[in-house]
Amino acid sequence: MEAVFILVALMALLLLRTPVALALGGLGVILLALKGLPMVAVPQRLHGSMDSFELLAVPMFLLMSNVLLKGGVGRDLYAAVQSWVGHWPGGLGVATILSCTLFSAISGSSVATAATIGTVAIPEMSSRGYDRRFVYGMLAAGGTLGILIPPSIPLILYGVVTESSIPTLFLAGVGPGLFLAGCFIVYGVIYSRFSTAYQPMAKATWGERMRATGLALPTVALAVAIVGSIYTGIATPSESAGLGFVLALIITFAMGRMDWPKLRDAVEGSLKTSVMVLIIVAGAKVFSYAITLYLIPQSISAFLTENISQPGLFILAVGVVLLIMGFFLESLSMLLIMVPVLLPAVLNTGIDPIWFGIFFVVLIETALITPPVGMNLFVIQAVARARLQEVAQGALPFAGIMLCVAVLLWFWPALALYIPYEVAR
């Protein structure tokens, strides 16, 4: 009964639009006080939640992605990819998803990916006659690749919360991320085949391709340096994030794309986002400590294992809950609230926590493009100065594709686990 009251209280606070960090931390403090525990435990937990070397990767990746955003490297990436595939049927859509995939391998952020590529792709695709809703939906969905294709900030946080290997989680995200990008591309090509509104592009000359590719090569090399340093064991995710930030500064200043006012804006933007993420993490740590003392995760785990004996039904129940929560919570909040509660049940049912992390992220990706709080919808709305309804309508088919990939993950777990457990062995 305590578990029900606590979960109802949390949902009530969130529905009253209480900031997530305050709802989690405040409710956690109240629960600790009701247990009669000394309040000195609260600052200890707050300090403990920040005292993590792995969490350093979050502000560093955000800082790097903001530097690249302010430096306009998205234009170079998009122009290079467009020069190779722009003449295909639906070629600009293909270029958009490929650009999102490449930028995702640098930023680790869905918002940064959607904003960076959207700024360039929306005017280009709109001028070519592509349906606006299709364009907005493709950009919103393409941006979500930023939290699945490594380096992924949600996967870093999942690894910290569950004490899982972050490099292994990154490797597990490669297959589903590329597969999902491929599904988006196939849908875009099929859609364009049956649409006569857009104007095909002329095939770029080899000279144009070489020039565009040359401008994009430093950014691609940056992605290779970041991902390669992690997978080869040369650097931890936090160290590779620091390396990426330094290289991003060198690239943008060398290309004449960065100056001190832009750098100051990038630092301020990263600071605001980092503080928001870390405060939510701190509040989630206090709440997680409190519900552990009340045996809430254990109670939920026992309830699920007693009433849902089959792992498939358990995953289905989790998926339904996450989809409903996605209508009200943004992705990081869902992760930090639900993972500590669900993890004991995941382990008891014999589900691989690495696989579950990827499955979880695919579902919170879907939440990023579902109203009313889908963050990527608001990003694309702001970039395109469009109506939220148009963006949401365009994103619906892509949300359906994501759900199909989530189902496929259950029937084909090797999609996520083959690379970390076989290729990287």
C-alpha positions, 0 to 999 in steps of 0.5 A: 500500500505504501508503494501505491501512495508514493507513486500516486504522490509522485504522479500528482506532483508531476501532473501539477507541473512541479519541476521534476528535480523538485518533485523527486528530491522533495518527495524523497526528503519527506519520505526520509523524514517520515522514516525518522532518518537524519537529514544529513543523509540528504546532502550526502546523497546529493554529493554522492550523485555528483561525485561520479567520473562517468557523469563528467561525460554529460556536460562535456558532450553537451559543451562539444555539441553546442560548440559544433552547433554554433560553429555551423558544422551541420551545414558542412555535413548536410552539404557533403551527404547531399552531394552524394545522394541528393539526386536519388528519389527522396534524396534530400530525405536520405541526406537528412537522416544520414546527416542526423546519423553522423551528427549523432555520433558526435553529440550524444544529444537528440535536441542538438542533432535535431536543431543542427540538421534541422536548421539546414535541412528544413529550408532546403527540403521545403524549397524543393517542394517536400510536404512540410509535415513530412519534413518536420516529422523526419527531422524530429525523428532523425534527431532522436538518433542522437540518444541511441547512436553512441555517444548517448547521454541517456545511455551514460546515465543508464550505465551510471544508475545500473552500474553497467558498462558504458562502452558495452552500452554504446556498442549495443546501441550501434546496431539498433541505431543504424537499423532505425536510421535505415528504416527512416531512409526506406520510409522516406524513399517510399514516401517520395516515390509516391509523391509528385510534389517535390523537385528532384535535384540535379546530380552533383559533379565530382568536383562539387562532391570533393569540395563538399566532402573536404569541408565535412572531413574534419567533423567526420574525423572528430566522430571517428576520434570520439567513438574510436577512442572509446571502443579501442579502450584508449579513453573512457567516455568522459575522457573522449568527451573532453578530447572531443570538446578540444577538437571541436574548438580547434576545428571551428576556430581553424575554419573561421566558424567560431569566435568568443561571443559564439563560444560564450553562448555555447558555454552558457547553453551547455551550462544551463542544460548540464545543470538541469540534467544534474539536478534531476540526477541528484533529485532522482538519487535522493528519491531512489534512496528513499524508495529503497528504504521503503522496499518499493523496488523490491515490492514492485519486482515481487508483484511483477514476477508473481503476476507476470511470469513470462518475460515477454509479458513483462516487457509488454507491460513495461512498454505500455507504461513507458509509452503512457509516461512519455505523454507527460515526462521527458526522456531523462526524467523517465529514465531516472524515475523508472530504471531504479524501480524496474531494475530488480524485476529485470534481473529477476526475470533474467533479462539482460540489463544491456539489452533492456537499456537499449530497449528502454532508450528506443521507447524514450526516443518515441516519447521525444516525438509524441505530444504533449511534451515531446522535446524534439517536436518543440525544437523543430517547431521553433526552428521551422516556425511551424504549428506544433500540430503539423510537426506532430502529424508528420512525426506519427509514422516515424513513431510507428517505425520506432515501436516496430523496432522496439518489438523487433528487438524483443524477437531479435535481441542480437540486433543489440547484443551481437556487436558487444558480445560477439564482434567486440569479443 
